[in-house]
Amino acid sequence: MGTLDQDGKILVGKGEAPEYLTLALGNRHGLITGATGTGKTVTLQVLAEGFSRAGVPVFAADIKGDLSGVAAKGEAKPAFVERAKQMGFDYVPDQFPVVFWDLFGEQGHPIRATVHDLGPLLLARMLDLNDVQEGVINIAFKVMDEADGAADGEAQDLVDLANLRELLAFLGKNAKDIGNRYGNVAPATIGAVQRQLLVIENQGGEKFFGLPELDLSDFMAVDQQGRGRINILAADKLMQSPRLYATFLLWLIAELFERLPEVGDLDKPKLVFFFDEAHLLFNEAPKALLDRIEQVVRLIRSKGVGIYFVTQNPLDVPDTVLAQLGNRVQHALRAFTPRDQKAVRAAAETFRPNPRLDTAAVITELGKGEALVSFLEGNGTPSMVERALIRPPAARVGPLTPQERQALLASSPLRGRYDKAKPHRPLTDLLNGDAAPAGDEDAPRDGSGRGGRAGGGAPAEQPGLGSRILGGIGAFLSHPAVRQFGRSVAAVVARTATQEALKRMGMSPSSRRSYAQSGRGRSRTYGLVDDGGTDTGTAASRGLFGNPQRSSDRG
């Protein structure tokens, strides 16, 4: 009977004519909306299958467990067979390459990130911190960079929540010295942050932080048949911690944005990202975070990534983000309340009008499996809205059994790569200036995480008087305040020497200022404001969400 996907297009549904999503415009993002039970998850599965057939990897969160069935061959149910005939093709069951992920490591491979990689902004969002508490987190990251001897935003030793507790305790013990440099660090504020850490730990969030970190190339893979891998995040338990869920997905988007190179417009996306329950991303989000989300949605297109938001109500998505979503599928909405009626009008107004349809009226009349669709056309403009039947999925509609999931995990191409957490060193010695060289992960530790004996045995030999004196001098010189003073003196000496050298070269004062402000003659200021008034700190070396930009990722 007729064709299915055309070259460079995915068949999504059919009304008066087939409705196709053009792969070359798949990175222009999209929106799937509709009331509960109207078929949003099925539409998500249809799109995921279409992208996979075209060789495009997919990432999607499985809120209810239903999406896991895409890994199993579908069934020729009478309703599916009949719908396929109406659309002009024979229904053929199929299955797709799937890898399961789970932040808690129970229903899939664990996904881990370090506290350092999450960055202060997203960490503050996860912990639901106010502005003062977020300021303390920023100071903590700055102190960590100093202790690690790294450029701003590049310290690698802040790994998990235990490390963060160590760092906050260090801030409390050295609050006066740190406060003199960066502002007041009140014990009550540190205590509030620590209590929020306890909330996240009680929700299981500590399992998200650690090593080994996720390698994004494991998301962006194809199988031997050239089909894109469908990465499914088990999110039924994760949804009980909505801030953790939203923050994790924001971090993942930020990682994609920061690490992937610019590729411009491709024949098809490099990855498609489905963000289910998208309202959690925007609920109570501060304006600064919303601005950055909008910026990522606008710019990540050029990295070859398409983001598709899935939510019940189009009003859940801010207008500035909604304007970036060119591919739309609108399932039925019910207009029972004034807010529902407003949502119907808003949804209707976002479509390109079709003179043959009363869009607002049709939205309330759609049946299960029906939708209003509008996809971007060849010149990048949205097509007129059309009423269509959504194509039946080829894979199973419904969840896998626990036995089927475990069998797939056992045969996963990533088996053993992330399943076991990697140990890392505590921060106590590093913060006190007594750390072993970086990478010395086998230094002996006691039960508290400090270097030393692990248990019983003969006591260590006590150092003599001369050794204790030298040790005291070394501790004094390694104190953060003394180290910072030394850096400041070195910076002043270097700047003075540079100015004197330029003076001898005959450069005028204005030329010397221009040279200094160009960055070639600027000394490092550890995130403070330099003589030219330019902030050279964390904002310059961290990404849009405060996550680090590694030197290998920068252009």
N, C-alpha and C positions, 0 to 999 in steps of 0.2 A: 504494500500500500504506500505510499508516499515516503518521503525522506524524514529522518529525525533531525539531528543537529546538522546544520549546514556548515560549510567550510568557514571557520572563523566566527560561528554563531552558535548559541545554545538555545534550543527550543524550550521555552518555559511554559507556554500555554497556547490556547487557540480560542479566538472569538470569531469574528467575521473572517479573520485571516490569522495565520500563525503569528505568534508573538516571540520574537527572538531577542536575546541579550547579546550584543556584539562584544566579542572578547577584547578587541582593541580598545574598547571603552569600559571594560570591566574594572579598571583602576580608577574610574571616576566616582566610585562609591555608590551606596544604595541604601534603601530603607524598606523594611518589611513591617507592616503594622496591621493590627486587627484585634478584635476582642478575643477573649479566651475561647478556645474551641473552634475557631473559624478556619484553622489550617495553616498558621504561620510556620509551625515546625515542619510540616510537609513541604511547604514552599522552600524553606531553608534546605531541606534534604534534596529537593529537586535541583536547586542551584548548585549545591555542593557536588552532586553527582555529575552535573554538566561540566563544571570546572575540572573535576577529576578526569573525565573522559578526554578533555582537551589538553591534559598534561599540566594543569595548574594545581599546585598544592593548596590545601585549605586548612584553616584552623577554625574550630567552632566549639563553643561551650555547650555541654549537654546538660540542660537544667533538670529535666525530668528522667533522663535515662533513655528516652525514646530514640534519640539520634544514633545510638550505638548499633541499631539494626542495619545501618548502611554497610556494615562489614559482612552481612549475611545475604544470601541470595533471596530475592523477593518471591512472592507467591502470586500466581495468576488468579487473583480474586476476581469474581464476576464484575464488581464495580470498576476495577482497574482495566479489565479487558474491554468493557463497554466504553469507558472513557477514551481509551487508546483508539478504538475504532472511530469514535466521533471525531478524533483529531487526525485521523488518516494514517495510522500505523498499527502494526501488530504489537501487542504487549509481549516483551521478552524479559524474563527475570534476569537480574544481574547482581553482582556484588563488587565491592571496591576495596582498594588497599587502605587499611586503617591502622593507626597507632594510637593507643589509649594513654592519656596522661592524667595525673591526679596529684594535686598539691600535697595531699596527705599520704600518697604512696600506697593506697589501698586498692584502687580499681584501675590503676595504670602506673606508668613510669613516673617517679617523682620529678617535679620541676622545682629547681632551686635557684635562688639568686642570693647575692650577698647584700648586707645592709648598705655597704658602700655603693653597690650598683643601683640600689633603689633610689638613693639620694635623699636629701633632707626634705624636699617638697612633698614627694609621694609618701615618705615615711610619716610626715606630719599629717597627711591626709588619712593614712591608714589608722593612725592613733587618735584621730579626731582632736588634734591639739589646737589651742587658740594661738593668737599671734605671739604672745610672750613665750609660750612653751615652744613654738616653732623656732623662735629666736635662739633658745637654748640648744635645740637640735643643730642649728646652723653653726653655733659656736663649737659644739662637740665635734662636728666634722672638721672644722678648721683646726682644732687642737689635735685631732687625729692626723691630719696632714703634716703638722709640725713634728709630731712624735715619730712619724714614719719617714721623715726626711724627704717627702715627695712633693712634687708640684701640686698646687691647689687642685683638689678633686681627683688626685691620682693615687692616694693611699689605698693599699690593697688588703690591709690586715683587719679591717672592720668587717667581719664575716657574718656573725649570727647575733641573736638577741642577747646571748650571754656576753659577747664582746661589747655590745652596746650598754649593757648594765655596768660592766667594768669601766667603760668610758664615762658614764654618768657619775659613777662613784668617784672617779678621779676628779671630775669637775667639782663635785661637792667638797672634796678635801682641799682643793686648790682654788676655791671660789674667789678668794681675795686677789690672788695674782692674776688669774684669768679675767676676772672682772675689771681689773685696772686696764687691761688691753682691749677687751671686746664688749664691755658693758656688764651690768650687774647679773650675776648668776645666783639667784635666790634658792636656798635649800628647799623651800616650799614648792617652787616650780619644778625642781629636779624630782622631788617626791611625786608630784602630779604626773610627770612623764613616766616615772617608774610604775605607777599604778596602771596607767594605760597600757604599758608593756605587759603587765600581768593579765589584763583583759584579753589581749591578742594571744598570749600564750595559752590561756584557758580555752580559747577557741581553736587551738591547734595551729596557730599561725607560725609558731617557731619552726615547724617542719618546712616552711617555705624558704627559710634562710639557712644557707650552708653551701657546701661544696660536694660534688662538682657542679659547676654552673651549666645552665642550658646552652647548648651549641645550636644557634639558629639554623645552621645548615641541616640539622636533623628534622626540622619542620619542612624545609623546602627541598623535598626529594620526590622522585618519581619511581615507579616500579619497573620491572623488566618489560612490561607492555607499554611503557610510556605514559601510564596514568598517574596523575598527581596524587600524592599521599594525603589522606584526610586525617588530620590530627584532631582527636576528640578529647576535650577536657571534661572529666567527670566532675560535675558541678552541683549535684544534688545535695551533698553535704556542705560544700563550699558556700552555697546560697544561704546557709544559716549564719554566715558572717559576711554580710553584704559589703562592708567596707573593704574587707580583705579581697573579696571577689573583684570589686571595681578597681582597687589599687593594683592588683596583679595584672589585670588586662591593660591598664594604663601603662604599667611598666613594660609589658610585652610590646605594646605599640611603640613606646619610646625606644626600646632596644632595636626594633626594626628600623625606625627612623634614623637613629644615630649610626647604626652599623652598616646598613645597606648603601651601596654607591648610587649616585644619580644615574638613571638610565633613560630618562625621557619617556616618550610614548613607545610602547612595544606592541607587538602583534597580539600579545596576551599578557595578563598580569604574571608577576613572579610568585605572588601569594595573595590569597583572598582571606580576609579575616572577618568572621561573623561574630558580632557582639550582641548576644542575647540578653534580655532584660536590661536594655540600654539605659532605662531611666535611673538605674543605680549609679551610673557614671556621673549623672548631672545633679542628683539629689543633694542639696545643701552644699554643693561645691562652691568654693570661693571664686570671685571673679577672676583672680589671677590664674587659677587652674582652668577655668572655662576658656579664657583667652588662649591658653597654651594648647588646649584640646582642639580649638578651632584652627590654630596655626598648624598643628600636626595633620589634621584632616586635609587642610589645603595643600600642604607641602609633600606629604608622603606619597601622593600620586606619582610624583616624579621618581620615586624609588621603585615603582612597579608594584605597589601594594594597594589593593582595594579593600575598603572597610565598609561593611554592611551592618547597619544597626537594626536590631529586631526588638520591637516593643509594642505594647498594646495601643498606645495613644500617640499620634504625631506631636501633640503638645508636650510630650516628655522630652523632646529634643529641642534645644535652643534654636532660635531662628538663624543665628549666624552659622551654626553647623548644618541645619536643615537645608540651607541654600547651596551646600556643597554636594548634596546627595542627588545624583542625576537619574539613577535607576530606581524606579518605585514599584512596589507591589502593595496594594491596599486591600486587605480583607474586610469583612463586614464590621461595622461599628453600630452599637445600639444607642439610640438617642432618647434615653429614658430621663435624663436629668439635664439641667441647663449646661453643666460642664460637658456632658456628652454631646449635646447639640452644638456647642462651641467647637468641640473636637471634630465633629462631622464637617462643619463649615470650613474649619482650618484645613482639614485633609483635602476637601474638594478644591480649595483655592490654590493648593500647591501643585495641582496638575495643569497641564496645558489643556484648555477646554476643547471639548468635542461637541460640535453643534447638534450631533445626533443623540447626545446623552445629557440628562440632568444629573451631573456627577454626585451632588449631595444626596439626592433621592436614591440613586443606585447603591451608594455605600451602605445604606440601611436595609437594602433589599437583597444583598448578596447572600447566596447559600454557601454551605460548607464546600470548600474546594473551588469556589469562584473567587475572583479578585478583579479589581481595576488595576491595569498595568500601564506603565509608561516607561519605555527604555530610550536611552540616548541613541540618536540616529547617526549616520556617517559623519555629518558635519558637527557633531557634538551638541545638537539641540534636542530637547525631549520630544518624543513623538506625542501625538494627541492621545489622550487617555482612552483606553478600550476596555470593555468588559470581556473577560476570558475565563475559560476553564483551565485550571492549572494541571499540567502534565502529571500523570501518576508516576510515583517513584519506581525505579527498577529494582532497588534493593528492598529489604524488609522494612515495613513500617511498624515500629515497635521495638522494644529493647531486646538485647541479647540475654540469654540466661547466664547466671554466674559461671556455669561450667564452660559455656562458649567463650565468655570473656577471658577466663583463665587460660583456655587453650590458645587463644590469640596472643595473650601476653607471653606464654611459654615459647611461641614461635616468632615473637617480634624481632625485627632486625636490630632493635636497640636493647635487647635483653642483656642485662648485666652492666650496661654503660652508666646508668644513673641510680641503680637500685640501692647501692650501698653508699652511705655518706662518708665523705673523706674528712679525716681529722685535720685540725688546724691549731695553731698556737694561740694561747691566751694573750691578753694585752698588758697584763700587769707590769711585766719587765720592760716592755717597749715604752709604755707611758712614763715609767720611772727612769728611762734612759739606760737600762741595764740589759737590753735585749740582745739575744744571739743574732748573728747575721741573718738577713732575710733568706728564707728557704730552709733554715735549719729546723725542720719540723720534728726531729727526733730528740731534741733536748729533753732531759728528764724533767718531769713535773711531779709535784705532790698532788694530793686530792683536791686542793683549793685552786689548782691551775697555775700555781707559782712554780718557778724552777726550784729543784731541790729533790730530796729523797722522796720516793713514792711510798715508803712505809717504814718498817723497822730497820734494824741494822746498826752498825757502829756509827756514832756521831762523826760528822766531818771534822777534820783538823782545824783548829781555830787559828786565824792569821795572827802574825806577830804585830808589834807596835808599829813598825815601819810600814807594813802592808796596810794597817788600818788607817794610818795618816794619809798614805797615797790614795787609798780608797775613798777617804773623806774628800780629798781634793778633787778626785774624779767625779764624785757624786755632785759636788758643788758646780763644777764646770758643765756637767750634763743637765743641770736643772733647767727646765724650760725658760724661766725668766732670764737666766744668764745666757743661754743660747740665743734667745731673741735679742738681748742687748748686743751680743757679739755680731749678730747679723746686721743690726742697725748701724753699728760702728763701721762694719765692713762696707755697707751700702754707701754711707756718707763718704768714706775714704775713696771708694771707687768713683763716686760721682764727682768729687773734688778733683781727683786725678784726671778724669776724663775732661772736665771743664778746662783745667790748666793746659792739657795737651792740645785741646781745640783752640785755646787762646794763642798758644805758641804757633799754631798753624795759620793764624791770621783771621780766624772766623770771628765775625762780629757777634755781640750778645744775642741779637735777634736770630742769627743763623744757628747759634748754639742751642737756643730754645727750640727752633724748628727741628734740629737734629735730635734733641732729647725727646720731643713729643712724637717723633716718627716711630719710636719704639726701639731704634737701633742703639740708642745710648741710655735706655731706661734700665735702672736696676730693679731687681725683684722686690716686691713690697708685700708679699704674702697676703694678698687679698685686700690690702688697705688701699687708700687713695694715694696715688703718687703725686709728685710735684706738679704735674700737668693737669691734675684733677681727673685723671682717667682711672676707672675701676679696673684693675688688672687681676681681680680675684676670681672667686668661684663662678660667677656668672659667665666669665669668658671661657672657662674650661669645662663647664657642665652643659648638658643638653637642655632641651626645652622643658623637661620635667625635673631638672636638677640632677638627673642621672649623669654619670661621668662620660665624657668623650675620650676614649682611649686614643693615644697618639696614633695608633694604626688606623683609627677610624676617621681621623680628621683629613680634610682635603689639603 
